[in-house]
Amino acid sequence: DLIEMKCNTIRDFLIAKNEQYGDSVFTPIRIFSSADEAEQLRVRIDDKLNRLLQGNDSLETDYDVIKDLIGYLVLYLIHLES
């Protein structure tokens, strides 16, 4: 039950973020970067891992970073399976 509840929470969080940012992962506006979707996701994952390693929660808490990281990993999995 706890796993299902947490997965549903992450699902809802990821859908809300996707709506908020206009599907920027899979349809980016590409102003400066010409990196493909996979590379952009890997960079975002690296950034989140770096924030966890730095341990500085002045911008966002570790909890928020972990939720974002899970979301990016799900999006990366979707990309790999498409």
C-alpha positions in Angstrom: 0.0 0.0 0.0 2.8 2.4 0.8 4.6 1.7 -2.5 1.4 2.3 -4.4 0.6 5.5 -2.5 4.1 6.9 -3.1 4.1 5.9 -6.8 0.7 7.6 -7.2 2.1 10.7 -5.5 5.1 10.8 -7.8 2.9 10.3 -10.8 0.6 13.2 -9.8 3.7 15.4 -9.1 5.3 14.5 -12.5 2.0 15.2 -14.4 1.6 18.6 -12.6 5.2 19.5 -13.3 4.8 18.5 -17.0 1.7 20.7 -17.3 3.4 23.6 -15.4 6.5 23.6 -17.7 4.7 22.8 -20.9 6.3 19.4 -21.7 9.7 21.0 -21.8 11.5 17.7 -21.6 10.1 16.2 -24.8 9.3 19.4 -26.7 11.9 22.0 -25.5 12.0 25.4 -27.1 15.8 25.0 -27.8 17.0 28.6 -27.5 20.6 27.8 -26.5 20.9 24.0 -26.5 20.7 21.7 -29.4 21.2 18.6 -27.2 18.8 15.8 -27.8 16.1 14.7 -25.3 18.3 11.9 -23.8 21.2 14.3 -23.2 19.0 17.0 -21.7 17.5 14.4 -19.3 21.0 13.2 -18.3 22.1 16.7 -17.6 19.1 17.4 -15.4 19.7 14.1 -13.6 23.3 15.1 -13.1 22.2 18.4 -11.7 19.9 16.8 -9.2 22.5 14.3 -8.1 25.0 17.1 -7.6 22.5 19.0 -5.4 22.1 15.9 -3.3 25.9 15.4 -3.0 26.4 19.1 -2.1 23.8 18.9 0.6 22.8 22.6 0.3 19.1 22.9 0.8 19.0 26.7 0.5 17.4 26.4 -2.9 15.4 23.2 -2.4 15.2 20.5 0.2 16.7 17.0 -0.4 13.1 15.8 -0.4 12.3 18.1 -3.4 15.5 17.1 -5.2 14.7 13.4 -4.7 11.1 13.8 -6.1 12.5 15.7 -9.1 15.2 13.1 -9.6 12.6 10.3 -9.6 10.5 12.2 -12.1 13.5 12.7 -14.4 14.4 9.0 -14.2 10.8 8.1 -15.1 11.0 10.5 -18.1 14.3 9.0 -19.1 12.8 5.5 -19.0 9.9 6.7 -21.1 12.4 8.1 -23.6 14.4 4.9 -23.7 11.3 2.8 -24.3 10.0 5.1 -27.1 
